[in-house]
Amino acid sequence: MKIIMLGAPGAGKGTQAERISKKYGIPHISTGDIFRANIKAGTELGIKAKAYIDKGLLVPDDVTVDLVMDRISQEDCKNGYILDGFPRTIPQAESLTEALKARGTSIDHAVDVDVPDESIIARMSGRRACLTCGATYHTVYAKPVKEGICDKCGASLVLREDDKPETVKQRLLVYHEQTKPLIDYYRRENVLCTVDGTQDMEKVFLDITKTLGA
C-alpha cells in the first residue's frame, strides 16, 4: 500500500501517518528524515542536498525526487510506504508519478486530513514545547500537570515561533498557494480520500482505515 498524506500544517497528518505505519507495518517517510539520513551518511545525493540547504535554498525538485525514489527502493518499503511532507507542489507530484510509472507502479491512496484554517490556528497557538527535552503539550488537549512546566524535566514551556498565530497564517498562505492544488491533482488520479480532521483523533484514524480497506 503506497500512501501520500495531504493536509495543512497542523492538520495532524504526521500523527495519523505514524498510526497507519504501525497498523500496516509500512514505513512512515518524511522528506526531512531522508535529507538528514543522506547528509549524515555522506551519500552523493546527500552532499547535493546539503549544498543547497547550507545556502538556505530549497533543494531542487529533481534532487528531492531522486532522494525519495532511493528511499522507497529500500527493502523495508517492499510492502508499501507512507510519504509525509512530499510532494509539496504539482511539479513534484508530476515528477513522482513519472518516476513511479517508470518502475511500473503508482500511488494507491492520497489521504487528505481536512481541517479549516481557523481550527489550525487555534490548535497550533495552543501548543507548548519544552526546549530542554523536546516534550510537547497543548493548553487544551494535552495540558502539563503544572501550567507552564514540563512534566518530564521541570523546565519552562514556550510557544515556539513556528506556532505563533502570525507565523501559522503565513505557513497556511504558502500551503494554499503551493500544496493545496495537490488535492485536485490526486482527485484526478482517482486516489484521493478526504477525512474530517476536526474529529477526535481516534475517529479520524478509523475513517482513514475504512478508506484504506481494513
Secondary structure, 3 states (H helix, E strand, C coil): CEEEEECCCCCCHHHHHHHHHHHHCCCEEEHHHHHHHHHHHCCHHHHHHHHHHCCCCCCCHHHHHHHHHHHHCCHHHCCCEEEECCCCCHHHHHHHHHHHHHCCCCCCEEEEEECCHHHHHHHHHCEEEECCCCCEEECCCECCCCCCECCCCCCEEECCHHHCHHHHHHHHHHHHHHHCHHHHHHHHCCCEEEEECCCCHHHHHHHHHHHHCC
